[in-house]
Amino acid sequence: MNLVDRHNIKVIGERGPVIVLGHGFGCDQTMWKHVAPILANNYRVVLYDLMGCGKSDISMYSYSKYNSLNSYAMDLLEVIDEINSNAPVVFVGHSVSANIGLLASIESPNKFHSQVMVSPSPCFINDGDYNGGFTRADIEELCEAVESNFLKWSTSMAPIIMGAPEKPKLSAELGESFCRTEPEIAHHFARVTFFADHRADLPKCKIPTLILQCTDDFIAPTSVGDYLKQKLPKATLVKIKNVGHCPHMSAPQACLGAIDDFLKEYEFKHPAIL
């Protein structure tokens, strides 16, 4: 199977430089439907599914290969090569994909103009003065809940992760996305995601980075955004007044405005041809 089918790569937009969108844990590229069509007015927007998620070819999923986020980062670099961009791209990564983008940009910085981290966390576990939002026991309990009954976990956690209590349809949308993931793959990916610690990688990232963070996020507290702003060499932090972990769904206009301002500041205007 070719790479396009392997990762269910889709391209929308007729002209302009390239923006690649990466989704979060348990989701797929449909989570970008609230912002991708608007971005496509000015950019070529590339969507893809992480291996094991959405309509990716799950027969290619290897538990040994995907035992760290580094393999997902290598997949991202292959996706960028596949779309044949003749200029650096902007990568927009939600949650775990923010770490995937971080690792890919360190490996091949020449492929990236900049990156946007949406609700990122380099480490979910508290460690000394670092407040990641959870104890190690909390994360172990979360992973055990995913492993024992993933569908029940999906149904109960979707409203908490989404937030946006005034928009219950979004919680249902997120829960449905979780339920489309193979439970065994979700079990494995949960541990890879929530036990990852990429704090030491942050100073290695040399590309401009926009951090988009909600003011009330159960998964990534505001202390994490402040930490990222301090540790990333070229970081801009924008805090969106919003409840939840998915502002690209629950506060799309705020996200789009922040991204637009950021890209204008860094003059993302050069042509890119697919």
ABEGO torsion letter per residue (X at the ends): XBAAAAAGBBBBEABEBBBBBBBBBGBBAAAAAAAAAAAAAABBBBBBBBBGBEABBAAABBAAAAABAAAAAAAAAAAAAAAGBABBBBBBBBEAAAAAAAAAAAABAAABABBBBBGBBABABBBEABBAGBBAAAAAAAAAAAAABAAAAAAAAAAAAAEGAABAAAAAAAAAAAAABBAAAAAAAAAAAAABBAAAAAAABABBBBBBBBABBAABBAAAAAAAAAABABBBBBBBBBBEABAAAABAAAAAAAAAAAAAAAGBABBBBX
